[in-house]
Amino acid sequence: MIKLKTKTEKKEAVKTASWLDEDLKYHDPATLRASAETLLEALYEASGVKRKARDKHLPQLEIVLLGLLKASQTEYQCMAVQLAAGCFSDLNHLSYRVTVKLILNPLTDLGLLIKHNGYFGGVTGSVSRFQLTDSMLKFLEDSTLNPKLIYSSRPKTLVKIKPPKTEPHEELFLTTEEEAEVLRLEDDLAAYNARLKDTFLDLCVSEEEEAQINRRMARKVKSTNEYRPSRLWLDKKYIYRVFNNNSLEQGGRHYGGWWQTVPSEWRPRIVIDEEPTVEIDYGQLHFRMLYRFEGSVRATTTSDLYQIDGIDPKHRDDNKSVYAAVLNTQSRNKMERLIVKNKRDGIWYTDGFPAGIHSATDLLKILEAQHPQIEKYFYSGIGLSLQNTDSKIMHKVIMKLLIEHDVVALPIHDSVIVQGKYKNLLKDIMEEVYVEVMGVKPTLKESNSMEDKHLSLMDFNEGFQARSKAFKGGSTGY
């Protein structure tokens, strides 16, 4: 067990923790039930419970056990939980009284967990971390529970409509037409996730490469205040859509799939039903949309809109990130502060600003000068509206592939992954849908595919083989 000694470590612990998730399942339910029964008896004795409602308590304890099993794989071996009673009101399988009062608190009293009180920095709400002690780790080891056999059930809520961050309690009101649209989207996503259930998704890497990816993801999450997974959670298979500001016209992108969190250079290693894949993306999508709004020929130009004249191409990805941010921020001053912060935190321009640029102000002047026709959209907060349009395009693409061709396509905001044999079909449909929505042809970019020499890695990665065996044995995960 790693002792959390500094404030930095405590912050990193909540950032890299796995969150308690009520949708977790296990491929070998008999082994899970046996471990839960053993632990429940200890909890009953410790808490002095008189009404031993095992049928009610065991399912919740099993979920917590799986959460702790996932947490054992994280850097600080912590599980994050929002402990306010109200946080349990929207849950279907976990209750505050059982999860907190009967399970987490007694596990802490028994010395199996250490509770680190709520933390606010960068995370919405007060989040507590329960760190596994050596005794808890020993119990999990003796239980023979395998973290590679955890999977997630399909989410109950497929369309999430979030309130404004400034007014978190604002009441949601949908028109009759909007309610019908939500039902249509839910039907689509239910059909899509049902098809995913019968599809094996995994990553073709060696065990050392998998560890390398996990280290990379952990470093990334430590350097940002955004919530993101700190490692590969291959149990996260199903998707849902998230709208913002209580509006079906804000946001709406697809989330939930583990493939969306894999660092981009590793995405060519994704396999669908053990076959290599290809990724096609809409090049510089939001900027091309804005140029289309202005009736400009740059909406269909073949040039890279994120590459800036006079700036070394090595800064291209940082320029792209800044351009994405200027469409979401509400003022130039906020954007300058964000650039300074992200540069200081090692997120943007880690090797320093491009030659000749000495400040965030200088940088923005050059970026603005590159796109005078659409500069009026900068610092306008238009980003969520553009996301709404790209999410509609993406939804049409993946559903058209599914319904008309029975092809599983994995969405990543502005790109799509399919088995390599469907590459041309994917390109045709992406172009067809984009023309239907935007009225012009898109610029499509094909990412590098996996080299044949990597295919054999599937045979030697024990985790891959365990997940493949579980899937072929009838597990709904993977």
N, C-alpha and C positions, 0 to 999 in steps of 0.2 A: 504494500500500500504506500502510495506517495503522500507525504505530509504536505499540506498546503501552508506554507510559512509566510508568504508575502501577499500583498494586495494584488500584485500582478498575477500570481499563480491562482488566486481565488477568482479573478476575472476570467482568466483563461479556462478555469475549470468549468464555469457555466457556459462559456462559448463552445467548448469542445465536448460538453456532456451530451449524452443521448437523452432525448426527452421521453418521458413515460407516454406510451402510445397504446390506447385501448384496442387498436385493431391488430395487435400482434397475435400470431398463431404459431403452432409448432408441429412439425411433420410427424413426430412420434408422440401422440397425446398420452399414451400409457406411461411413458417415462416421465413426462411433465407432471402428470397427475400424482404419480408416486412421490416425486420430490416435493410437490406442493402439500401433500398429506402429511409428510414428515415434518415439514416446517410449520404447518398449521397447528399441530399438536403443541409445539414449542410456544407458539404465539398465544394459544389458549391458556397455557399454564402461566405465561408471563403476564398476560393482561387480566387474568381472573374472570374471563367471560363465562357466564352461566348458561346462556342460550347459545349452544354450539350449532348454529345453522350452517352446517358444512356445505349443503347444496348452494347456498348463497355466497359463502365466503371463499370456497375453493376456486371458482372461476375467476374471481378478482385477484386472488393470490397468484394464480397462474399467469395472469397478465403482468403483474408486478415482477414476478420471477423472470419472465422473458425480458422485461425492461432492464432488470439488473444484469441479466446475462449479456445484453447488448452493451450496457454500461461498462462491463468488465473488459470490453475490447477497446475502450477509449483511453486516451493518454492519462487522464487523472482518475479514471475508473469512477466516474460520477454519473448519476442520473438526475436530470433536472425535472422539477415538479412545481407547478403553480399550486400553492397550498390553500389559497382562499376558497372557502366553501362554494362561493358563486362560480368558480372555475369548473366545478363538476356538474353544474346544472344542465349543460348541453351534452353531457356524455351519456352514452347508452349502456355501457358495461361496467363502469366504475362509479362508485358512490363515495362521497367524502367520509362518511362514517366508517365504512369498511376499509377503504384504501388508506386513509390517514390514521384514523383512531385505532383500528384493529391490526393494521399491517405495518405501516411505515414507522409509527411511533414506537410500538413494541420491538420492532427490529432494531431501532436505535437504542432502546433501553437494554436490549440483550447484547449490545456491543457488536452487532453484525453490520450496522451502518453508522456513519457519522453525519450528522446534519449540519450543514453550513447554511445559515439563514439567508433570507431573500436578498437579491442583488438587482439593482436597477440599471446600472451602467450599460446602455446600448441595447437592452432587452426589454421588450414591452412587458410591463407589469412586474410584480415582485416574484422572483424565481428562486426557489431553494434548491440546493444540491444535496443529494444523499450519496455520500462516498462509501464505496464498499471497503470494509475492513478485511484483514487477512482471513478472519474467521468466515466471512461471507464468501470470499473467493474460494476458500477451501471447501465450503459446502457445495458451491457450484461445480467445482472440479470433481468432487466425489459423486455428484448427481449424474455425471456423464452426459449432461445436457450439452448439445453442440450448437454454438451460436450460428453456425452455417446452415442450420436447419430451421431457423426462424423465418417466417414469412408474414406478410400483412394481408389481411382480408380486404375486400373491396370497400371503399369508404361509403358511409351512408349518405353523406352530403356531397353531391356532385357539382352543384353550382353554389358557390359562396359569394355573397354580396356584402362587402365590408363597409362599415360606416366611415365617414371622414375622420382622419386622425385628430383633427381639431375639435370635432364634435362626436366623440365615441359613443354617446348615448342617443344620437339622433335616430328617430324612428324611421323604419323602412316603409315606404309606400310604393306599391307597384300597381300600374293600371291593369285592366283585364287583359289587354294585349301583351303586356310585359309578363304577366303570370303565365299566359299561354306559351310565350317564348321560353321561359324558364323550364316549363314542362317538356318542351320539344328538345331543349339542350340536354336535359336529364335523360330523356329516352336515348338520345344519340350516345351520350357518354356511358350509359348502362350497356348499350350494345357493343361499344368499343371495348369497355373493360371486360365484358364477357368473352370477347375474342382474345384479349390479352391473357385471360385465364388459361387458355389452351395453347399459349405460345411460350416457348422457353427463351428467356432473355438473359444474356450473361456477357462477361467480358473475357476476351481471350488474352490473358496475361499470365506470366509466371507468378509464383507466390512472392518472390522478391519484388517484382514490379507492382504487384498489388499493395505490398507494404510501402513501396515508394509513393504510390498514389495517395495512400492514407496519410503519409507524412506531409505530402504536399498540401492536401486538403486541410489538415490540422493547422499548418502554418498560415494558410489563407484565412481561415476563420479567426485566428488570433489577431490578425492585422486589420480587421474590419469590425464595425459595429453592426453589420448586417447579420441576420440569422441565416445560416447556411449549414449544411451537414459538414461535420468535421472528418468524415471518412466515408468510404463506400458502404452504403446500406443497400445491398442488392435485394433486400426484401421489399423495398419500396417499388411496387410494380404498377399500380393503378393511378389514373389521372383524374383530375377534377379541374374546374375553371374558377378563377377568382376575379370578381369585379370589384371596383372601388367606388368610394364616395356615394354608396347607396344608389348606384346608377348602372344600368346595363350598357351605357355608352362610355363607361370609363374602365380601362383595363379589360379583363376577360381572358387573359392568357391561360394556357394549360399548365398545370403544375402537378407534382406528385411522383413523377417517374425518376428513378435513380439515374437514368442515362442523361438527364438534364443537368446533373451535378458533377459528372465526370469532367476533369480538365480537358479542354478541347483537343490537345495533342494526343489524348488517349482514346478519343471517341472512335477512330478508325478500328479499334480492337473490339468494338461491340459486335456480338453475333446474335442473330435471330434464328431460333431452331438450329443452332450450331452451324449456321451458314454465314459467311462474311457479308458485310453490309456496305452501303455507300451513303454519304450524306450530301444533300443538295441544299444550298441556302439562297435566299433572296439577297443579293448584294446590296449593302448600304440601304436597307429597306426604308427606314423612316425618312432619310434625306431624299430619296427618290419619290416618296409620297409627297413631300413638301414641294419639290420641283414640279410634280404633276399638278398640284393645286395651283401653281403659278403659271401653268401652261408652258413650261420651259422644256427645251429639248434635252436638258441635262437629266430629265426623268428617265431617259433611256440610253444615256451615254454609256460607253463601255469603259470609261476611265474610272479609277478608284476615287470616290468622293471623300474618302478619309485620308488620302495621301496629300500632304500639303506641299505646295511649291517651295523649294528651298530648305525643306526640313528632311533630315536623314530618314529614310524609310524605316529604320529600326524603331522609330517613335510612333509608327502608324497605329499600333494597338492602343497606345496611351491616348493618341488623338481621338480615336474612335470612342474611348470611354468618356473623354471630356465632352465630345459632341453629344453623346447620349445624355449626359448630365445637364447640358445647357438647355435641353428640351424639357427637362423636368423641374428645374429650379425656377423660382419666381423672381429672382433679381440677380443682377450682375455681381453685386457685392457678395451675395451668398455663394455664388459660383467661385469667386476669387478665394473666399475662405475655404471652400471645399478643396480646391486645387492645392492650396498651401497645406491643408491637413493631410490629404492623401499622399502628397509628396513626402511630407515629414514621416508618415506612417509606413512608407515603403510600398505604397499601392500603385501610385502613378510616377512615372519618370524617375525610377529608382537610380538611374545613372546621371541624374541632373536634367535640367531643361535642355531642349535642343540648342545647338550653337547659335549664339547671338540673342538668345532670349534669357532675360535675367529675373523675370517676375511673372506672377500669375496674370497681372494686367497686360504685360507684353504678349504673353501667350494668347490670351483671348482676343487681343487686337488682330493678331495674325490669323487666328482661326475664323474670326468674323469676316475678315477681308477676303477669305477664300470663297465665301458663299454669300455675297451681298444680296442676291435675289431672295434668299429665304432667311436673312438675318432677323427679320421682323418676328419670326417664330421663336428666336432664342429667348430664354428666360421668361417664357410665357406659360410654362406648365402644360404645354400641349402634349407631352409625352404619353399620358394615359389615354388620350383620345387616339393617338397613333397606335398605341398598343391594342386598343379596341378594334381598329381596322385590321391590324395584322393578325389578331386572334380569330377574327371572322374568316380571313383568308385561310389560316392554318386549319381551322375547324372544317371548312369545306373540303380542303385537300385530303385530310386523313379520313373523313367520312366517305368521300367519293371513292377513295382507294378501297375502303372496307366494303362498302355496299355493292359497288359495281364490279370489283375485281377480287374480293376476299383477300386483300393484301393488308398486312399490319404495317402501319407507318408510325414511327415514333417522333412526336413533335418536340422541337427545342426552340420555341418562340419564333425565330425567323428561318429555321431550317428543318429538314425532315430526313429521317433515316429509314431506309428500307433494305431488304436483301438485295445484293448486287444485281441479281437477275432482273430486278424490276426498275433498274435505273432509268431507262428510256421512258417507261410508263410514268414514273414519278415526274420526270421533267415535263412531259406533255401535260400532265394534270396540273402541276404547279403553274405552268404558263397559262393554261386555259382558265383556271380560277382567278389568277391575277388580272388577266384581261377583262374578265367578267366584272370584277370589283373596281379596278382602277382605270380601265379603258385603254391601257397601253401594255406592251410586252415588258416583262421583267428582265432584269439581268440575273441570270442564274450562275451559281458558282459550285463546282463539284470539289469536295474535299478529297485529300489523298486517301486511298483505300489501304486496307491491311495487306502487308506482304504475305505471300504464301508460306514463307518460312515460319510465320508465327502461328499458323493453324495447329501445329502439333502441340502447342502449349496447353491446349484443352485436355490432352491426355495425361499431363503430368501435374496439373494443379489440383491438389486434393479437395480444395473448396469447390472448384468447378465440378469435379466428379461427384461430390456429395450432393450438390444442388441438382445436377443432371439426374442422378439416381432418384432423388426425391420427386422431381417433376415426372419422370417416367413411371414412378410408382403411384402416381395419382394425386400428388400434392397440388394444391391450387396456387402455390407460390412459385416464383421463378419463371 
